[in-house]
């Protein structure tokens, strides 16, 4: 709950979480208690007969939590909150699209809209539970907020956070034009990734490897805190030498990653331990083709992804300082990172160090981790600026002559 609050996804008095323990008791956040300062002792235990134990009263939304657990025995945790963007969708009673990127759909599924009913009422609980009985795992409540469920509290939170990411991405894409959605066949392409399955035994880390692991961990946490990544999306890798690199693990919460979780990949095999990112093969190809690249970041920052899912070209020349760092950002068709590694590798060059893949992700590269991260930040900040500018009037980029002057002044390779 503290995490939900700190990331601006609810208010002091709003939102509630619950989970079911192995004995059938529900643990739920209290009503009327500051959500930004909850401690374990504040959580209320509700027994199967409805008896509440604890120092506070349970959330006023207890009825719909009970209704969901009764309707879906597989559900063991529930998240309910009011992120501003999701509330905006609920106010216009419009569903959030999850088919914009494949993993978001695989995590959330479709998102129905539940008809309005008084908060805290049995009627609202009945209407919400009805949608979860139909097999949905996320719902939007008219003029209210969202509810997500999972087999544990992290899965419910992961779906909640991913749905909010989709909402912010959809708003940005709508400003640009048409939101392009993926078909079932296109979403299925994600399963064509080639994981690194062969392993080798763990060994002692060198001093340099320890430093790189720490730097990667710090940057992943920074990316998460700045909402450039979310709990399940985002990959960082760093070259160690000509035959090996470190990469973030698959399926681990980005907020909680530690240096020991980073996975060494050497000569096509992974060190035993956490499984490496499923994009490890593509990172290997990039390092093999580009000796000057020493770091690769794959991320899904919402403003940049608005361009990716609307298929509108992103022009870094709007802001000269951004162009110096980002250069031109090429847009590639969806699916190439699963089926055509050469297309990604060949798109990367000194004049185009970053690639935006439609309906998938932003790839940034650099000769250091810090440079790659800087490019990720600048790309997202520039995209946010352009999206906001479009609400004010026509966006004007600098001209070709100014671009040539910039390239000459900063000794940049021609674009």
TORKOLDO-295300 format. One record per residue: x, y, z of N, C-alpha, C in turn. Coordinates in steps of 0.05 Angstrom, whole numbers, plus 5000, padded with zeros to 4 digits. Layout:
N
XYZXYZXYZ...
# end
This chain:
415
501749765000500050005000501750255000504050245015505850465015506950514987507450294973508550324946506450444927503950364929501850484913501650774918501850854944501551134952503951294942506351194946508751354939508951404909507751234893507951274864505551424853504051564871501951744863499551594851499051344860496851194849494451184867494651324890492251364907492851594926490851654943491051884961491251784990491451965008491751895037489451715046486951775037484651625046483651425026484751415002483651244981485050974977483650784966484750534958484850334981484950084974485149864994486249614981487649464997488849204988487848985008487748744998487148525016488548275005488748075023489647815015488447605033488247355022487147135038489546955047489446885072491546705082490746415078492546225085492045945081489845835099489045985120486945895138484246015131484046165109481546275101480846545113482746675127482346935138483247145118481747375117482447585099483947805115486147905104487548125115487148365097486148595108485348815091486349075104486949275087487749535097485349665112485949835131483749955147482550195133480150265143478850515133479650745151479850985138480351225153483151255165485151105155487851115164489651205141491551375147493451485127494751265111494151255085495351035068498251075063499351315068502151355064503851295087502651205109504151145134503250895147502150705132501250455144503550285154503150145176504949945186503549675187505049465191503849195191501649175213502149315235500149295257497549425250497449585229494949725221493049545204494149325193492549155176490448995193488048975182485848855197485448565188485048385207484448105201481448065202480347955181477447895181477047595178475847485198475347195199473147115180472946855173470846765155468046835164467546855190464846925200464347225200466347385190465947675189467047825212468047695233469147825256471847955248472148215256474648355250476348375275478948335271480948345293483048555285483648735304485648935299485049195312486849395309486449645322484649835307483949765281482249935265479849785254478049935242475849805227476849745199475849525187476749465159475749665139476949675116476149855095473149845090471950065083469050075077468449915052470549855036470149695011470249395017470249315042470349035049468248865034465748965029463848795015464748694988466048864972466748754946469148574947470948614967473148424971471948144977470048134996468847885003467447754980466047914964464547814941466447684920468747814916470647714896471847444906472647434931473847184941471746954940469247024945467246814944466746714916467046894897466446834869468846694855471246754864473746654851475546534871475246274877477046144897479946154890480646194864483446204857484746474864483146674869484146944876484946944905487447034910488547054937489347334945489047524927489747804933488247994915487648234925486048434910487348714915487548864893488449144895486249324884485649534899483649734890484850004896485050184876486050454880485050634858485950884859484851094842487051254828488751124812490751274797489451484779490451724777489051934762488251864734490151734719489551674691487351464689487351264706485251064706482551184714482651364733480151504741479051664718480851784701479951924678478451744659479451504655477951314638475251244651475251204677472751134690470751364689471751614688469951844687468551864659469951784638468751784612467551514605467851324624466751054621467750914596470350924593471650814569473750604578473750374565475550164573478450234566480350134582483150164576483949944557485350014535486349814516488949684527488949424528491349284537492749144513491649154489492849014466494849204452495749414464497649584451500449464451501149324472503749184474503148894483504648704474503948424480504048344509506148424523506248334551504148454569503248694562501148814578498548654575498048554551495648394547495948124561498348004559498747744572498547774602499247994614499048034643496248104651494848284637492248384645489948244633490148174607487748084592486048334586483648284577481848514571480848634597479948884594479049044618476149134614474249004626471449094624470949334642468749474637467949704653465449624669465549654696463349574714461549804718458949764715456949974719457050084747456550344749456750484774454850374795455850364820454150304843455450444867453950494888454950634911457450494923459750644926462050524938461450404966462450164970462050024995459449864997457849874976455249744976455449454967453549294976453449014967452948994937451449184926450849194898453449224881455149404890457749444876459349184877459349054901460848794903459748594884457148574881455948384863456648434834456648694827457348764799460248704792462048764811464848714807465348414805464248264824464647974825463747834800461547944789460447824764462447824742464048044739466048064718468347874723469147844749471347664755470447364751467947304755466947034750467246974720466947174703467147144674470047094666471947114685474747054678476547294676475547534678477247774677478947784702481247914700483047964723483448254730482448424713482448714718479848834709478749024724476349164717476649464723475149624708474949904713472149964724471950134745469450194758468550474748466150494738465150744728465350954750466551184743466751414762467951344789469951164788471051074813474051014811474850794801477650714800477950434787479750284797480250014785480549804807480049554799480449324817481949114801484049004812485548784800485948564820486148314810486448084827488847914818489647734836491847554830492047324849493747134842494246904859495846974884497147204883498547314907498547624904499447754925499248044925500948174903503248054896504948174875503548144848502347924842500947894817498748094814497148134835495048334834496148614830498348684844499648944841500748974813502048764803503248764776501148834755498748714758496548774739495549054742495449144767494549424772496449624760499049584765501049764754501149764724500949524712500949494683498549634670496249604683493849734672494150034672495350144694495750434695497750524673499850364669501750414647500250424620498550234615496950234590495250484587494050564609492350804608493951054601496251084613497851324607498951314578499651074569500551044542498351104522495951014528493651054510492851354508493051494531492451784530494351924512496951864514498951984497498551924468498051664462497651584434495151714422493051754438490651884428491252174420493052304434493752574427495152584399496552364393498052354368496352264344494352104349492751994327491251744335491551544319490151284322491851094339490550964358491850764374491750494359494150384353494250134338494349894357492449714354492249484372493349234358494249044374495348794364493248574363493448404342491648174340492647944357491047744360491947504375494447384363494547374336496847264323499347424328499147684328501447854334502347824363500447814381501247784409502747514413501847314398503047044401506047044392506847244376509647254368511647274391510647384413512447414436513547144446512146934440513046664448515246554430515946704410518046614392520846704400520946854423523546924434525146674440527746694435529546464440530946504467530046374488531346404514534146284515535746374533538346254538537946034558538045784549537345554567539845414577542045414562544445274571545745434594546845294613547945434637550745334643552145484660554745394671554745454701556445324716556445364746557245644754556145724777556945994788559846004794561046244793563846284800564046544815566446604826566846844841566947094823565747314832565647554816568347704818569147824796571448004797570548274809572548444815571948704826570348864806571048854781569549014761566748914758566348644759563648544756561948634780563048644804561548744827560649024822562449194811561749474806559549494786559749334764557649354743554949254754554949044770552448944782551149164799552849304815551749514832550549744815552049824794551150044777548549964763548349724753545949634739543549644759544049544783541849544803540849824809542750004813542050284819540450404796541250354771539850474748537050344744536850084749534149964748532250094768533250134793531650254813530950544806532850694795532250964786530150964764530450784745528550764723525750704733525650524753523050464765521850704779523450834795522451064811521551294792522751314769521951524750519751424730518751184735516651064719517551034689520150984685521150914659520950614655520750464677520250184677518050124697516749894695514949814716515949554729514349434746515249214762516148974745514948934721515648704705516848764678516849024670517849094643520349264645522349204629524749354629527249184632529149214615531649044615534049224612536049164628538649304626540849084623542749134605545048954603547549124600549849004607552349144606554548954598556149034578558348854569560548844590561548604594563948564611566448534595566248374573568548344555567448244528569148154511568248084484566447834483566347684504564747434504562547424525562347634542560447614564559147884571556747874582555348114591553548034614552748234629550848194651548148304641545948174650543248254642541348204665539248374666537148334687535748074683534647964705533347704704530447724694529347504685526647484675524747434699522547594700520347534719520847644747522947804751523447914778522448204780521448274803520448544808522748744806522448934787524649124782525149304807523149344823523549514847525349374868525349114868526748964889529348824879530248874855532648744845535048804861536848614864539348644879541648564860544148654866546348584849546648284843545948114863546247824859544247714839542147874833540047774815540947814785542847974780543748014752545047754742544547694717545347444705547747474686549847324690552047324671551447144648551747244623551547084599554247084585555246844581557946814569557846614546558746694523558746504500556146364496553946504499551346384494550146224516551546214539550446064562550146244586548346184604547746354627548746214652549746374671550546274697548146164712548445944725546245824740545246024761542546034764541246214783538746324770538146584774535746704762535946674732533646634718533646614689534146894677535746914656536247174643533847274628533747534624531647654607531347494581528847474572528347324547529347474523530247714526531447864504534447834504535547654520538547634522539847564496538547394479539747324453540047574436538047744436538247984419540448174430540748194456542948354467545548234458545847974458548247834450548947914421546947914404547347984376548248284373547048454389547848744388550748774396551548644418554348674427556248554406555448334394557148204374557548374349555548534342555748694317556848974322556749064347557549344352559549354376562149334370564149344391564049594408563049814397562950064413560650074432558749894430556449884448557149724473556949854496557549724521555149704540552949804532550449784548548049804531546049644538543449644523541249654544539349834539536949854556534449824539532649644547530049614534527949694554526349894547524450004566521850074552519850144568517150204557516150464570517650684569516750934581514251034567512151104582509451154570509451364547510851584550510751794529512051694503514351574505515551454481513851234469512651074487510950864477508450964463507551214470505351334456505951354426508451424419509251424391509451144380510250954396510550684387507850554380505850614395503250484391501350644373502150894366500651044346502051034319504550944319506150924294506851204283506751404300507451674292510451714296511951804276514851834279515552024302517651964316518652134338520952304327520652564329522752744319524252874342526752774346528352884367529453164361529053254336530053514328528453744338526253684351524653894363526254054384527953904399529654034419532553974412534154174405536854124396538553964415538354024442539853884461539153584461536653524456535853244455537053104431537053254408538153134384541053064387542653234401545453184405545852914418544252854438544552604453543152364440540752414430539152194419539652134390540352344375540552324346537752244335537752134311535152044299534351774312531851744318530851494329529151354307530151124298528750974278526450814289524350794274522050624282522050374265521850144278521749884264519049754269518349574251515849444253515649254276513349214287512849034309513748744301514948614320515648324316518548274308520048484299522748434290524548334312524048424337525848334359525448044366523247924355522747634360523647464336523447584312523747424287526047514269527147754273529147854255531148024270533047894284535048034300536648224283537248134258538848304240537548574236534948594234533648844230534249044252534248944277534849114300537749184300539448984296542349034297543249234275542149204251542849384229541749664232539649694248538449964252540150134271541850004287543450144307546050234294546750484298549250604287549950844304552350964300552951204315550951434310549851444286547851644280545051574289544551314295541951224305542451024328543251124351543850944373541450834388539050934380536550844393534550764373532950564380530950454361528350424376526150514364523450484375522050264358521250054371519849834358516849864363515349884342512449934344511049724362509349824379507749654397509549464414512049554419513749374435515449524455517449664447519349774466521249974453522650124470524750304462527450164469529150144449531850034453533850274453535350304474537450514474540150374480542250484467544950374470546850594478549150524488551150714495553850584500555950754501558550644506559050604536556950674552557050634581554150604590553850494614551150474626549950744630551550934640550451204646549551344620551051314599550151444574547551314564547351054565544850924556542551014573542951034599540751124617540051414612542051584607541551864601539851884576540451724556538851724531535951634536535651444554532951354561531351584574532651714593531351944607530652164587532652244571532252464552530052404532530052154522527952074503525152104515524752014540522152034552521352324559523252474569522652754575522052914550523452854528522852994503520152904492519552654494516952554485514652684501515052704527512952844543512653134535514853264529514753544521513253574495513753394476512453404450509453354453508753154469505853094473504453324485505653464505504453694517504253924497506453964482506454184462504254154442503553904435501453864414498753964424498353984450495854094460495754394459498154514454498354814454498254924426499254764406499454864379501254684362501754764337503554604319506354594331507554354330510254324340512254384318514254554323516154644303518954534310520054374292522754264295524754454283527254434291529354604278529954494250530954674233531254604205533854454199534154364174536454214166539054364169538954624163541454784166542354794195540454824213541054834242542154554251541054344239541954074246544854044237545554124213548254104203550154264221549254504230550954664247551454514273549454394284549654234309551654004305551353864284553053634279556053724276556453954263559154044259560254144286558654304301559654424326560254204347558753994347559153784367560553534356561453554331562953344318561353074318558853104311557152864310557252734282557052474281556852344254554252434241554352484214552052584201549652394204547252514207544752354210543752274183
# end
